[in-house]
Amino acid sequence: MNILHAVTAQQQISPKLQKLQQTCKDGKECRTVYSKEELKEKLTPLQYRVTQEKGTERAFSGEYNSLNAEGVYNCVVCGVPIFSSESKFNSKSGWPSFYDVLDKDQIALKQDVSNNMIRTEVTCGNCGAHLGHVFTDGPEPTGTRYCINSAALAFTQSTQSSKHNEEYSEKIKSEL
Protein backbone atom coordinates (compact mmCIF):
# COMPACT_ATOMS: atom_id res chain seq x y z
CA MET A 1 0.00 0.00 0.00
CA ASN A 2 1.48 3.36 -1.00
CA ILE A 3 1.27 6.50 1.14
CA LEU A 4 -1.44 8.10 -1.01
CA HIS A 5 -3.63 5.03 -0.65
CA ALA A 6 -3.07 4.95 3.11
CA VAL A 7 -4.09 8.61 3.44
CA THR A 8 -7.17 8.39 1.20
CA ALA A 9 -8.29 5.15 2.82
CA GLN A 10 -8.64 7.02 6.13
CA GLN A 11 -10.73 9.86 4.68
CA GLN A 12 -14.37 10.06 5.70
CA ILE A 13 -17.36 10.93 3.55
CA SER A 14 -18.64 14.39 4.42
CA PRO A 15 -21.71 14.61 6.69
CA LYS A 16 -23.66 16.29 3.88
CA LEU A 17 -23.08 13.32 1.55
CA GLN A 18 -23.79 10.88 4.38
CA LYS A 19 -27.18 12.56 4.83
CA LEU A 20 -27.85 12.33 1.08
CA GLN A 21 -27.01 8.62 1.16
CA GLN A 22 -29.58 8.14 3.90
CA THR A 23 -32.30 9.70 1.73
CA CYS A 24 -31.50 7.57 -1.34
CA LYS A 25 -32.13 3.91 -2.01
CA ASP A 26 -28.53 2.89 -1.46
CA GLY A 27 -28.08 -0.85 -1.38
CA LYS A 28 -31.58 -1.86 -2.52
CA GLU A 29 -32.29 -4.21 -5.38
CA CYS A 30 -32.71 -2.69 -8.84
CA ARG A 31 -36.24 -2.81 -10.20
CA THR A 32 -35.23 -3.16 -13.86
CA VAL A 33 -32.61 -5.66 -14.98
CA TYR A 34 -31.20 -6.04 -18.50
CA SER A 35 -28.96 -8.79 -19.83
CA LYS A 36 -25.47 -7.93 -21.00
CA GLU A 37 -26.54 -8.80 -24.56
CA GLU A 38 -29.58 -6.49 -24.40
CA LEU A 39 -27.44 -3.63 -23.16
CA LYS A 40 -24.73 -4.10 -25.79
CA GLU A 41 -27.43 -4.04 -28.46
CA LYS A 42 -29.23 -1.01 -27.00
CA LEU A 43 -26.28 1.22 -26.03
CA THR A 44 -23.33 2.68 -27.91
CA PRO A 45 -19.91 1.36 -26.84
CA LEU A 46 -19.29 4.58 -24.86
CA GLN A 47 -22.70 4.42 -23.16
CA TYR A 48 -22.06 0.79 -22.24
CA ARG A 49 -18.58 1.52 -20.86
CA VAL A 50 -19.84 4.46 -18.77
CA THR A 51 -23.07 2.95 -17.43
CA GLN A 52 -22.05 -0.69 -17.02
CA GLU A 53 -18.30 -0.57 -16.42
CA LYS A 54 -18.25 2.68 -14.40
CA GLY A 55 -16.27 4.49 -17.08
CA THR A 56 -15.93 8.23 -17.56
CA GLU A 57 -16.12 10.18 -20.78
CA ARG A 58 -13.39 12.75 -21.46
CA ALA A 59 -14.03 16.18 -19.94
CA PHE A 60 -15.75 18.65 -22.30
CA SER A 61 -16.53 15.86 -24.80
CA GLY A 62 -20.12 15.03 -23.81
CA GLU A 63 -23.06 16.18 -25.90
CA TYR A 64 -24.94 17.64 -22.90
CA ASN A 65 -22.11 19.55 -21.25
CA SER A 66 -23.05 22.84 -22.94
CA LEU A 67 -26.72 22.13 -23.67
CA ASN A 68 -28.99 24.89 -22.35
CA ALA A 69 -32.39 23.67 -23.60
CA GLU A 70 -35.32 23.16 -21.25
CA GLY A 71 -36.28 19.60 -20.52
CA VAL A 72 -35.51 16.45 -18.58
CA TYR A 73 -32.39 14.29 -18.45
CA ASN A 74 -33.27 10.59 -18.26
CA CYS A 75 -31.21 7.49 -17.57
CA VAL A 76 -29.99 6.33 -20.99
CA VAL A 77 -30.45 2.68 -19.98
CA CYS A 78 -34.00 2.56 -18.59
CA GLY A 79 -35.44 6.02 -19.35
CA VAL A 80 -36.22 7.06 -15.76
CA PRO A 81 -36.26 10.87 -15.36
CA ILE A 82 -33.31 11.89 -13.15
CA PHE A 83 -32.55 15.61 -13.61
CA SER A 84 -34.32 18.74 -14.80
CA SER A 85 -32.67 21.43 -16.87
CA GLU A 86 -33.82 23.82 -14.15
CA SER A 87 -31.16 22.45 -11.78
CA LYS A 88 -28.38 22.31 -14.41
CA PHE A 89 -25.49 24.74 -14.02
CA ASN A 90 -22.06 25.35 -15.53
CA SER A 91 -19.55 23.98 -13.04
CA LYS A 92 -16.70 24.39 -15.55
CA SER A 93 -15.77 20.77 -14.74
CA GLY A 94 -16.31 19.50 -18.28
CA TRP A 95 -19.34 17.35 -17.42
CA PRO A 96 -23.02 18.24 -17.11
CA SER A 97 -23.64 19.34 -13.53
CA PHE A 98 -26.86 19.58 -11.56
CA TYR A 99 -27.52 20.84 -8.04
CA ASP A 100 -30.53 18.57 -7.43
CA VAL A 101 -32.37 15.50 -8.72
CA LEU A 102 -36.03 15.30 -9.70
CA ASP A 103 -36.74 12.53 -7.19
CA LYS A 104 -34.20 11.17 -4.70
CA ASP A 105 -35.85 7.74 -4.99
CA GLN A 106 -34.67 7.56 -8.62
CA ILE A 107 -30.97 7.51 -7.67
CA ALA A 108 -28.74 5.52 -5.38
CA LEU A 109 -25.50 6.76 -3.83
CA LYS A 110 -22.59 4.46 -3.10
CA GLN A 111 -19.09 5.00 -1.77
CA ASP A 112 -16.50 4.77 -4.57
CA VAL A 113 -12.87 4.24 -3.58
CA SER A 114 -11.47 3.71 -7.08
CA ASN A 115 -8.47 5.63 -8.46
CA ASN A 116 -7.08 6.27 -4.96
CA MET A 117 -9.93 8.66 -4.15
CA ILE A 118 -12.97 8.50 -1.94
CA ARG A 119 -16.01 9.77 -3.80
CA THR A 120 -19.74 9.19 -3.85
CA GLU A 121 -20.99 7.41 -6.95
CA VAL A 122 -24.42 8.21 -8.37
CA THR A 123 -26.33 5.32 -9.97
CA CYS A 124 -29.81 5.01 -11.41
CA GLY A 125 -32.11 3.77 -8.67
CA ASN A 126 -34.15 1.82 -11.21
CA CYS A 127 -31.55 -0.10 -13.24
CA GLY A 128 -28.26 0.49 -11.40
CA ALA A 129 -26.53 2.28 -14.29
CA HIS A 130 -23.47 4.33 -13.30
CA LEU A 131 -24.26 8.01 -13.90
CA GLY A 132 -21.35 9.89 -12.32
CA HIS A 133 -20.46 11.29 -8.89
CA VAL A 134 -21.80 13.83 -6.41
CA PHE A 135 -19.72 16.42 -4.54
CA THR A 136 -20.42 19.03 -1.85
CA ASP A 137 -19.10 22.03 -3.78
CA GLY A 138 -22.28 22.93 -5.66
CA PRO A 139 -24.36 26.11 -5.61
CA GLU A 140 -27.28 26.96 -3.36
CA PRO A 141 -29.90 25.91 -2.56
CA THR A 142 -28.46 22.40 -2.08
CA GLY A 143 -24.69 22.91 -2.07
CA THR A 144 -24.32 19.67 -4.03
CA ARG A 145 -22.89 19.08 -7.51
CA TYR A 146 -24.02 16.01 -9.37
CA CYS A 147 -21.25 15.60 -11.95
CA ILE A 148 -22.80 13.32 -14.57
CA ASN A 149 -21.54 11.72 -17.79
CA SER A 150 -23.48 12.80 -20.89
CA ALA A 151 -23.19 9.21 -22.13
CA ALA A 152 -25.33 8.09 -19.17
CA LEU A 153 -28.15 10.48 -20.06
CA ALA A 154 -30.86 10.86 -22.69
CA PHE A 155 -32.35 14.34 -22.99
CA THR A 156 -36.05 14.98 -23.61
CA GLN A 157 -36.76 18.57 -24.55
CA SER A 158 -39.90 20.01 -22.98
CA THR A 159 -42.77 20.57 -25.40
CA GLN A 160 -43.23 24.11 -24.12
CA SER A 161 -39.59 24.82 -24.92
CA SER A 162 -39.93 23.07 -28.30
CA LYS A 163 -42.96 25.20 -29.14
CA HIS A 164 -41.09 28.35 -28.09
CA ASN A 165 -38.10 27.37 -30.26
CA GLU A 166 -40.39 26.72 -33.26
CA GLU A 167 -42.11 30.10 -32.79
CA TYR A 168 -38.74 31.83 -32.52
CA SER A 169 -37.48 30.06 -35.65
CA GLU A 170 -40.61 31.10 -37.56
CA LYS A 171 -40.16 34.70 -36.39
CA ILE A 172 -36.52 34.74 -37.56
CA LYS A 173 -37.51 33.23 -40.93
CA SER A 174 -40.24 35.84 -41.42
CA GLU A 175 -37.77 38.65 -40.71
CA LEU A 176 -35.37 37.41 -43.40
C-alpha positions in Angstrom: 0.0 0.0 0.0 1.5 3.4 -1.0 1.3 6.5 1.1 -1.4 8.1 -1.0 -3.6 5.0 -0.6 -3.1 5.0 3.1 -4.1 8.6 3.4 -7.2 8.4 1.2 -8.3 5.2 2.8 -8.6 7.0 6.1 -10.7 9.9 4.7 -14.4 10.1 5.7 -17.4 10.9 3.5 -18.6 14.4 4.4 -21.7 14.6 6.7 -23.7 16.3 3.9 -23.1 13.3 1.6 -23.8 10.9 4.4 -27.2 12.6 4.8 -27.8 12.3 1.1 -27.0 8.6 1.2 -29.6 8.1 3.9 -32.3 9.7 1.7 -31.5 7.6 -1.3 -32.1 3.9 -2.0 -28.5 2.9 -1.5 -28.1 -0.9 -1.4 -31.6 -1.9 -2.5 -32.3 -4.2 -5.4 -32.7 -2.7 -8.8 -36.2 -2.8 -10.2 -35.2 -3.2 -13.9 -32.6 -5.7 -15.0 -31.2 -6.0 -18.5 -29.0 -8.8 -19.8 -25.5 -7.9 -21.0 -26.5 -8.8 -24.6 -29.6 -6.5 -24.4 -27.4 -3.6 -23.2 -24.7 -4.1 -25.8 -27.4 -4.0 -28.5 -29.2 -1.0 -27.0 -26.3 1.2 -26.0 -23.3 2.7 -27.9 -19.9 1.4 -26.8 -19.3 4.6 -24.9 -22.7 4.4 -23.2 -22.1 0.8 -22.2 -18.6 1.5 -20.9 -19.8 4.5 -18.8 -23.1 2.9 -17.4 -22.0 -0.7 -17.0 -18.3 -0.6 -16.4 -18.2 2.7 -14.4 -16.3 4.5 -17.1 -15.9 8.2 -17.6 -16.1 10.2 -20.8 -13.4 12.8 -21.5 -14.0 16.2 -19.9 -15.8 18.6 -22.3 -16.5 15.9 -24.8 -20.1 15.0 -23.8 -23.1 16.2 -25.9 -24.9 17.6 -22.9 -22.1 19.5 -21.2 -23.1 22.8 -22.9 -26.7 22.1 -23.7 -29.0 24.9 -22.3 -32.4 23.7 -23.6 -35.3 23.2 -21.3 -36.3 19.6 -20.5 -35.5 16.4 -18.6 -32.4 14.3 -18.5 -33.3 10.6 -18.3 -31.2 7.5 -17.6 -30.0 6.3 -21.0 -30.4 2.7 -20.0 -34.0 2.6 -18.6 -35.4 6.0 -19.3 -36.2 7.1 -15.8 -36.3 10.9 -15.4 -33.3 11.9 -13.2 -32.5 15.6 -13.6 -34.3 18.7 -14.8 -32.7 21.4 -16.9 -33.8 23.8 -14.1 -31.2 22.5 -11.8 -28.4 22.3 -14.4 -25.5 24.7 -14.0 -22.1 25.3 -15.5 -19.5 24.0 -13.0 -16.7 24.4 -15.6 -15.8 20.8 -14.7 -16.3 19.5 -18.3 -19.3 17.4 -17.4 -23.0 18.2 -17.1 -23.6 19.3 -13.5 -26.9 19.6 -11.6 -27.5 20.8 -8.0 -30.5 18.6 -7.4 -32.4 15.5 -8.7 -36.0 15.3 -9.7 -36.7 12.5 -7.2 -34.2 11.2 -4.7 -35.9 7.7 -5.0 -34.7 7.6 -8.6 -31.0 7.5 -7.7 -28.7 5.5 -5.4 -25.5 6.8 -3.8 -22.6 4.5 -3.1 -19.1 5.0 -1.8 -16.5 4.8 -4.6 -12.9 4.2 -3.6 -11.5 3.7 -7.1 -8.5 5.6 -8.5 -7.1 6.3 -5.0 -9.9 8.7 -4.1 -13.0 8.5 -1.9 -16.0 9.8 -3.8 -19.7 9.2 -3.9 -21.0 7.4 -7.0 -24.4 8.2 -8.4 -26.3 5.3 -10.0 -29.8 5.0 -11.4 -32.1 3.8 -8.7 -34.2 1.8 -11.2 -31.5 -0.1 -13.2 -28.3 0.5 -11.4 -26.5 2.3 -14.3 -23.5 4.3 -13.3 -24.3 8.0 -13.9 -21.3 9.9 -12.3 -20.5 11.3 -8.9 -21.8 13.8 -6.4 -19.7 16.4 -4.5 -20.4 19.0 -1.9 -19.1 22.0 -3.8 -22.3 22.9 -5.7 -24.4 26.1 -5.6 -27.3 27.0 -3.4 -29.9 25.9 -2.6 -28.5 22.4 -2.1 -24.7 22.9 -2.1 -24.3 19.7 -4.0 -22.9 19.1 -7.5 -24.0 16.0 -9.4 -21.2 15.6 -11.9 -22.8 13.3 -14.6 -21.5 11.7 -17.8 -23.5 12.8 -20.9 -23.2 9.2 -22.1 -25.3 8.1 -19.2 -28.1 10.5 -20.1 -30.9 10.9 -22.7 -32.4 14.3 -23.0 -36.1 15.0 -23.6 -36.8 18.6 -24.6 -39.9 20.0 -23.0 -42.8 20.6 -25.4 -43.2 24.1 -24.1 -39.6 24.8 -24.9 -39.9 23.1 -28.3 -43.0 25.2 -29.1 -41.1 28.4 -28.1 -38.1 27.4 -30.3 -40.4 26.7 -33.3 -42.1 30.1 -32.8 -38.7 31.8 -32.5 -37.5 30.1 -35.6 -40.6 31.1 -37.6 -40.2 34.7 -36.4 -36.5 34.7 -37.6 -37.5 33.2 -40.9 -40.2 35.8 -41.4 -37.8 38.6 -40.7 -35.4 37.4 -43.4 
